Amino acid sequence: MSKPPLPDEAVAMLEKANPAVITTLRRDGQPVSTATWYLWDGGRVMVNMDEGRKRLQHMRDDSRVTLTVLDESSWYTHISIVGRVAEIREDEGLADIDRLARQYLGQQYPQRDRRRFSAWIEIDRWHGWGTLKDNTQPG
């Protein structure tokens, strides 16, 4: 696995609205994977959750996470990020979920009656495959 910074080609892929799966850890250490929206945010990754989501509690209990992003045009090409949640804060005015919804849906987030929280993931290591294969990886 490589350390940041990510190459320009990887950043260009992460800037798109690709399918992604985030893995958090339960208190007992069991990993839990969930499909998620994400947003590349200047070297970190932002995710957003409804106040009732279990992964929010998992992140508060243990900041270690992984995020795998699949290139929507070729799922063989993907990037897996290993990192930690560096910041969690309430999404005041739903501005962050609206940013995500505009990226994925082209409009603001429709459900406006629940509190939401944003988390920013700092990247410790990353691994690319397919057209983004890290050259240090064996053939």
N, C-alpha and C positions, 0 to 999 in steps of 0.2 A: 504494500500500500504506500502511496505517496503522501507527502505532506503538502499543505497549501504553499504557494498559491496554485490554483487550478489553471490549466492552459486556456487560452482564449476560446478554443473550440468547445471545451467543456462548459465554460461560462455561457457561451452562446446557446448551448442546449438547455442549460438550467434557466435561462431567461424566458423560455417558452412554457406554455401551459401543458406540460407533459403529465402523464399518469405517474403517481408516486405512492410509495408505501413507507410508513414510518413505524419503527419498532421501539417500544418503550419497555421498561422492566417493572413488573409487579413487585410488591414488597418482598415476596418470597423468592425473587430472582427470575421467575418465569418470564420469558420474552412474550410480548403481545404485539402483533403486527396489524396495522390498520391502513386502509387506503386514505389518502389525504391530499388536499391542495397544499401547495407550497409557493413561496415567492422568493426568488433570488434577491437579496437585499444588500448589495454592496459588500460581498465577501462573506456574508452570513445568510442563513436561510430562515425565513419567517414562516411559521405555521400558526393556525388560529383554531380555537376550539370553543364550543359551547360550554358554559359553566358546569354542565352535568356530565361531561365526558370523562371517562375513567383515565384516559391517557394524560389529562391535565394533572390529576392526582399522582399518576406514575411519575411525571416529570418533576413534580414538586418533591417527591420522595427520593428520586434518583435521577440526576440530570443526564445520565448517559443515554444516548439515542443513536439509531442509525436511520438513514433515509436513503431509499433506493428510488431513483428517477429513471423511468423508461422512455427512451425516445419514441414518441408516438408514431413515427413513420417506420421504425424498425426496432422492435423491442429487444432484439439481440444487442443493440447498442444501449448501454445503461451506465449510470454512475451510482456508486454506493458511497455515501458519506458517513463517516464515523465521527461523532462529536458529542458535544454536551450542550444542554440548554443553559445559556449564559444569562438570560433575562426572561422573566414572565411578567406581563402586566395586563391590566384590564384594558380591553379595547373600547375606550371611551368614544361614544358617538358612532361605533361600529365602522370606523374609518379603515381599519386593517382588513376586516372581512370584506368590506366593499372593494378594496384594492384587489384582493384575491378573486372575488366574484367577477369583477370587470375583466380580469385576465382569463378566467375560465368560462364565464357566461356572457361577457360583453355588457353587463348591467350590474347595478347595485344588488347586494344580497337581499333576498326577499323577506326573510323572517327577521322582524325588528323588535320582538318582544322578550328576548332572552339576553342575559349578560354573556359576553364572550371574552376570551383571553387570548393574547398573542404570546408566542414564545419564539425567541431567536436562538438558533443553533449555531454555535461556533464550530468550525471544522477542524478536527485534529488530524484526520487522515482521509484519503479518498482512494477509490479504485474505479477505473474505467474499463469497459469491455466493448467489443465490437469496434466501430470506427473510432472510439475514444479509448482504446486499449492503452493502458500505461505501458510504455516500452520496457519498464523494468520487470514486467510480468513474464513468466516463461511462456513459450509458444504453445 
